[in-house]
Amino acid sequence: METRLGFVGLIIEDREKNAASVNMLLSEFGDIILARTGVPCPKRNCSAITLVIDASTDQLGSLTGKLGRLPGISVKSMLSKPSKP
């Protein structure tokens, strides 16, 4: 299974209510996460998280699918192009 470099961007609404479930889920995928940056925005009661990942398309789909099903979470992602043989 080929892995590729990519990123995942998250917006967490109602940060105090939803952050714990996001953190638990990200812990499950810790083996594909290379870096994580979080920026809280207390004025709007939300936060943004950016993940740099090394993952297969299946792993990325599993992560983003589970994140997207959480209440108050918006998620977008991208992987690098496949390497040429």
C-alpha positions as CSV (number, residue, x, y, z in Angstrom):
1,M,0.0,0.0,0.0
2,E,1.6,3.2,-1.2
3,T,1.6,6.2,1.2
4,R,1.8,9.8,0.1
5,L,2.4,13.1,1.8
6,G,-0.7,15.2,2.4
7,F,-2.6,17.5,4.7
8,V,-5.9,17.6,6.6
9,G,-7.5,20.9,7.6
10,L,-10.2,21.0,10.3
11,I,-12.4,23.6,11.7
12,I,-13.9,22.8,15.1
13,E,-17.1,24.7,16.0
14,D,-18.1,24.9,19.7
15,R,-14.6,24.1,20.7
16,E,-15.2,23.3,24.3
17,K,-17.9,20.7,23.4
18,N,-16.3,19.0,20.4
19,A,-12.5,19.2,20.9
20,A,-12.3,16.0,23.1
21,S,-13.9,13.8,20.5
22,V,-11.5,15.1,17.8
23,N,-8.5,14.6,20.0
24,M,-9.5,11.0,20.7
25,L,-9.9,10.2,17.0
26,L,-6.6,11.8,16.1
27,S,-4.9,9.7,18.7
28,E,-6.2,6.6,16.9
29,F,-4.5,7.8,13.7
30,G,-1.3,9.0,15.3
31,D,0.9,6.6,13.2
32,I,0.1,8.6,10.0
33,I,0.3,12.1,11.5
34,L,3.7,13.7,11.0
35,A,2.8,17.2,12.4
36,R,-0.1,18.9,14.0
37,T,-0.7,22.6,14.4
38,G,-3.7,24.0,16.3
39,V,-4.9,27.6,16.5
40,P,-7.8,28.4,18.9
41,C,-10.1,31.3,18.2
42,P,-11.8,31.9,21.6
43,K,-13.7,35.0,20.2
44,R,-15.6,32.7,17.9
45,N,-15.6,29.6,20.1
46,C,-13.8,27.5,17.4
47,S,-10.4,26.4,16.4
48,A,-8.5,25.3,13.4
49,I,-6.2,22.3,13.2
50,T,-3.8,21.4,10.3
51,L,-2.3,18.0,10.1
52,V,0.6,16.9,7.9
53,I,0.2,13.2,7.1
54,D,1.9,10.3,5.4
55,A,-1.0,8.0,4.4
56,S,-2.6,5.8,1.8
57,T,-5.8,6.9,0.2
58,D,-7.6,4.4,2.3
59,Q,-6.1,5.7,5.5
60,L,-6.9,9.3,4.6
61,G,-10.5,8.3,3.7
62,S,-11.0,6.6,7.0
63,L,-9.6,9.5,9.0
64,T,-11.5,12.2,7.1
65,G,-14.7,10.1,7.0
66,K,-14.7,9.6,10.8
67,L,-13.9,13.3,11.4
68,G,-16.6,14.5,9.1
69,R,-19.2,12.5,10.9
70,L,-18.4,14.2,14.2
71,P,-20.8,17.1,15.1
72,G,-19.5,20.6,14.5
73,I,-16.4,19.5,12.5
74,S,-15.6,20.6,8.9
75,V,-12.7,18.8,7.2
76,K,-10.8,19.1,3.9
77,S,-7.8,17.1,2.8
78,M,-5.3,16.6,0.0
79,L,-2.6,14.0,-0.9
80,S,0.4,14.5,-3.2
81,K,0.3,13.0,-6.6
82,P,1.2,9.3,-6.8
83,S,4.9,8.6,-7.5
84,K,5.7,7.6,-11.1
85,P,6.9,4.0,-11.6
